[in-house]
Amino acid sequence: MAPKGPAAAPPGRQARNIPGKDSDFPMKTYGVVLIGCGHIGCEHLADIYFRPGIRIVAVVDTDLAKAEQARRRYAAAYCGADYRPFLEREDVEIVIIATNVDSHLAILRDCVRAGKHVLCEKPIAGSREEGRAFYECARNAPVQVSVAHILRYNETYRRARELIASGAIGQLKVVRMVQNHHSKDWPRYRRLLEDCSPVLDCGVHYFDVLQWFSGSPITRVSGIGAAVDPDLPAGVLNYGMVQLHTQSGVVGYYEAGWGRGFCSSNVKEFVGTQGHLTLTLRDFRTSHREEGDLIELFRQETGEYRAINVEGEYKPMWRQLSALIRRIEGKTSEMPPLADLYSAFLVGLAADEAIRTGEIRAPELPPAEEKRAVS
Ligand SMILES: NC(=O)c1ccc[n+]([C@@H]2O[C@H](COP(=O)([O-])OP(=O)(O)OC[C@H]3O[C@@H](n4cnc5c(N)ncnc54)[C@H](O)[C@@H]3O)[C@@H](O)[C@H]2O)c1
């Protein structure tokens, strides 16, 4: 068994502060298995492997070389290409699923059968049928299942939502959200595109943000899309832009493009009856990046303009995992209601359909017995 790693960030990464008080740490040590040692899998590992109360039992990838590298880098005890033997171990309590979308449902089912708690990357699935099956399996499971909507744990988004809820820009009316990626690592993006479009894959975060911030469900979606790169698999669109309407009358748009020709761009703007709030991630700031993310607030009646620095982490993986552990331990937890996240997935499906058909679509609502929280 490999020794436990030192309490420091691995080489090549910036050392991070450890948020949370000692009292937030789990009461016992949890054995964790991480499945999928790609981009996001390693983001999870980098922020959790050194935390008190965490033992990385195994890291798994069908590409064994990736698993072996992650084992060494994050001091996991074991690695492998098949996750199933690790589900039989009694010293494993939590499984993080960070694989491609087409395997999320099958792995979730195996984990639930084995009695393991799950943190699964979004989107839950690439199709309506699989998404519904995932949701049913998760909400009826005798274990805790969390879906990785990381923005729910992001301090900058939480502050922006609080400011909007406190009336800082009056009544929220318009939301503009752009998330385009210059996809330099094209084979990875191309593989992700085989399972679903960026409007579903990445859009679920932002459909959730709109519903969370407005406190109201998205009821109408229209959109346009395109297949931009010439070597995409047939029928795959790597650009989409959708217009969104909430029940409460907020309108907005979301744009997502993944391709070699796109320029990375990240716009988050919230316009209200009394002003606006913009949110700029640290990496997109033109100055003062060391101060963290930037929230800019403008109030038209006074002409007041405020710049608020937020020292948040873009992907607070430990905070997200801690919320699952708190739920496992029966404590109050930041974990959002599963129905909210399923609802964002259903908006993603409607957005995709609206783009493909050119028609306006009304997203399906989660089953009536599940109270929508959007809170
Ligand atoms: N929450 C976020 O902010 C965020 C950001 C990026 C990606 N994601 C999501 O994370 C998931 C993975 O995306 P990524 O960018 O890390 O992709 P990636 O290609 O970098 O990594 C996926 C890894 O999973 C492995 N894999 C696939 N099927 C497997 C299986 N059955 N068993 C073991 N390993 C398997 C692949 O070999 C690969 O190494 C997707 O659902 C994606 O939407 C979430």
The ligand as an SDF file (V2000), in Angstrom:
LIG
                    3D

 44 48  0  0  0  0  0  0  0  0999 V2000
  -18.3720   20.0110  -12.8830 N   0  0  0  0  0  0  0  0  0  0  0  0
  -17.5870   20.5680  -13.7910 C   0  0  0  0  0  0  0  0  0  0  0  0
  -17.2680   21.7440  -13.6940 O   0  0  0  0  0  0  0  0  0  0  0  0
  -17.0900   19.7300  -14.9510 C   0  0  0  0  0  0  0  0  0  0  0  0
  -16.0620   20.2050  -15.7630 C   0  0  0  0  0  0  0  0  0  0  0  0
  -15.5890   19.3580  -16.7830 C   0  0  0  0  0  0  0  0  0  0  0  0
  -16.1760   18.1220  -17.0080 C   0  0  0  0  0  0  0  0  0  0  0  0
  -17.2230   17.7190  -16.2210 N   0  0  0  0  0  0  0  0  0  0  0  0
  -17.8900   16.4360  -16.4430 C   0  0  0  0  0  0  0  0  0  0  0  0
  -17.0330   15.3850  -15.9810 O   0  0  0  0  0  0  0  0  0  0  0  0
  -17.1810   14.2250  -16.8170 C   0  0  0  0  0  0  0  0  0  0  0  0
  -15.8190   13.8460  -17.3960 C   0  0  0  0  0  0  0  0  0  0  0  0
  -15.3280   14.9500  -18.1450 O   0  0  0  0  0  0  0  0  0  0  0  0
  -13.7490   15.2170  -18.3180 P   0  0  0  0  0  0  0  0  0  0  0  0
  -13.6320   16.5480  -18.9320 O   0  0  0  0  0  0  0  0  0  0  0  0
  -13.0320   14.9260  -17.0670 O   0  0  0  0  0  0  0  0  0  0  0  0
  -13.3950   14.1020  -19.4010 O   0  0  0  0  0  0  0  0  0  0  0  0
  -12.0030   13.3410  -19.5980 P   0  0  0  0  0  0  0  0  0  0  0  0
  -12.0550   12.7380  -20.9420 O   0  0  0  0  0  0  0  0  0  0  0  0
  -10.8640   14.2540  -19.2830 O   0  0  0  0  0  0  0  0  0  0  0  0
  -12.0260   12.2080  -18.4760 O   0  0  0  0  0  0  0  0  0  0  0  0
  -12.9030   11.1150  -18.4870 C   0  0  0  0  0  0  0  0  0  0  0  0
  -12.1060    9.8900  -18.0520 C   0  0  0  0  0  0  0  0  0  0  0  0
  -13.0160    8.8230  -17.7490 O   0  0  0  0  0  0  0  0  0  0  0  0
  -12.4260    7.6120  -18.2230 C   0  0  0  0  0  0  0  0  0  0  0  0
  -13.5030    6.6280  -18.3620 N   0  0  0  0  0  0  0  0  0  0  0  0
  -14.5220    6.6390  -19.2450 C   0  0  0  0  0  0  0  0  0  0  0  0
  -15.3660    5.5940  -19.0110 N   0  0  0  0  0  0  0  0  0  0  0  0
  -14.8510    4.9200  -17.9480 C   0  0  0  0  0  0  0  0  0  0  0  0
  -15.2760    3.7740  -17.2030 C   0  0  0  0  0  0  0  0  0  0  0  0
  -16.3740    3.1030  -17.5350 N   0  0  0  0  0  0  0  0  0  0  0  0
  -14.5050    3.3700  -16.1550 N   0  0  0  0  0  0  0  0  0  0  0  0
  -13.3640    4.0340  -15.8190 C   0  0  0  0  0  0  0  0  0  0  0  0
  -12.9390    5.1360  -16.4890 N   0  0  0  0  0  0  0  0  0  0  0  0
  -13.6660    5.5810  -17.5310 C   0  0  0  0  0  0  0  0  0  0  0  0
  -11.7350    8.0070  -19.5100 C   0  0  0  0  0  0  0  0  0  0  0  0
  -10.7300    7.0760  -19.8770 O   0  0  0  0  0  0  0  0  0  0  0  0
  -11.1660    9.3690  -19.1400 C   0  0  0  0  0  0  0  0  0  0  0  0
   -9.8600    9.2710  -18.6140 O   0  0  0  0  0  0  0  0  0  0  0  0
  -18.2420   14.5960  -17.8600 C   0  0  0  0  0  0  0  0  0  0  0  0
  -19.4990   14.2150  -17.3740 O   0  0  0  0  0  0  0  0  0  0  0  0
  -18.1620   16.1180  -17.8950 C   0  0  0  0  0  0  0  0  0  0  0  0
  -19.3590   16.7520  -18.3080 O   0  0  0  0  0  0  0  0  0  0  0  0
  -17.6680   18.4910  -15.1980 C   0  0  0  0  0  0  0  0  0  0  0  0
  1  2  1  0
  2  3  2  0
  2  4  1  0
  4  5  1  0
  4 44  2  0
  5  6  2  0
  6  7  1  0
  7  8  2  0
  8  9  1  0
  8 44  1  0
  9 10  1  0
  9 42  1  0
 10 11  1  0
 11 12  1  0
 11 40  1  0
 12 13  1  0
 13 14  1  0
 14 15  2  0
 14 16  1  0
 14 17  1  0
 17 18  1  0
 18 19  2  0
 18 20  1  0
 18 21  1  0
 21 22  1  0
 22 23  1  0
 23 24  1  0
 23 38  1  0
 24 25  1  0
 25 26  1  0
 25 36  1  0
 26 27  1  0
 26 35  1  0
 27 28  2  0
 28 29  1  0
 29 30  1  0
 29 35  2  0
 30 31  1  0
 30 32  2  0
 32 33  1  0
 33 34  2  0
 34 35  1  0
 36 37  1  0
 36 38  1  0
 38 39  1  0
 40 41  1  0
 40 42  1  0
 42 43  1  0
M  CHG  2   8   1  16  -1
M  END
$$$$
